[in-house]
């Protein structure tokens, strides 16, 4: 048996059990899981957990990667301070 | 929030919704991260102070919990705001929740009470009977017979309206948001620049001392702490159709305006930017109304940026309309018929 307490999203400390519950509640893609659990909402923006979440969705929903809509990519590519973005600092 | 409402019916509607939120929090078995910490307006100039004072006087006379905060009080209470802020307005009753949790929580509660929710069903058409009343909804997975349809499709409401042959004057008004990393508490509650009121309602008799870009994109600082120690920074306005891409010009403008009010943010990270579409109605009032010419067809859309705040009262009023009860608030101001040309 898998450990339901295993952390999948490290930034937001979301467990496997919480992700499985989100899928049970109706999540059908990475964005649906994210909105329900915050997986992928932390400082790395899913760069470590998105593939894991996708893998769990594929397995639970019996889908292929091509069936799953990816979470939309949004700027910034890496965290940037308000100071640099707002033009006050370099 | 009632903070950004015009005195009178606009505020009354939002206030009733706030009361309903409390009932919902008790009724549903889902954490929507509801907090009632109030909100604050920041005042930059004597001219804003004067406008704010009049606004508060009027709202207090109508019985709403608002008050002015002088320079000392506001800086003691919110120590990270810029030194030159001369005062503020506190709106004690304003609250916040996680909007996505709110949607999921309400959906799950509805299911528990017997509602059947069909996700991933595309609505293709709405059929009317020989008298012109609603008969059925046609989806890509079958037809559903019904006597009542509520069009609550937000910015897409006009497309659903076309299915029954009516024109709904709602347009998408884009807004962009910066998401900050989880960090120290920069502010205790929702903090908004007073100029936001002017940006929202497009008041022309007042001009802020801001760069042309800030003016052009309707940028006004809105700070919203989340229950996960992040915060969000808005707000912007643009009519760009259904485009939800963010733009670097607006991201820069939002950051510039955020630092102006919170210099401490210079060293805090932005981890994400996103854009969304507000369903904008030309007179800034939503449409919460039956459609006379199509019996059984109702509209609950066009709330611009108030969809979450006004959600509970909208649901209540629409349910009263459908069941033929008397609505608990006057609804003429939100009628669909107000757009008919005389």
Interface residues (C-beta under 8 A of the other chain):
Chain A: X12 X25 X26 X28 X35 X36 X38 X41 X42 X43 X45 X74 X75 X76 X79 X80 X81 X82 X83 X85 X86 X87 X88 X89
Chain B: X100 X104 X108 X119 X120 X178 X180 X181 X182 X228 X233 X246 X248 X251 X252 X255 X256 X257 X258 X259 X265 X266 X267 X268 X269 X270 X271 X272 X273 X274
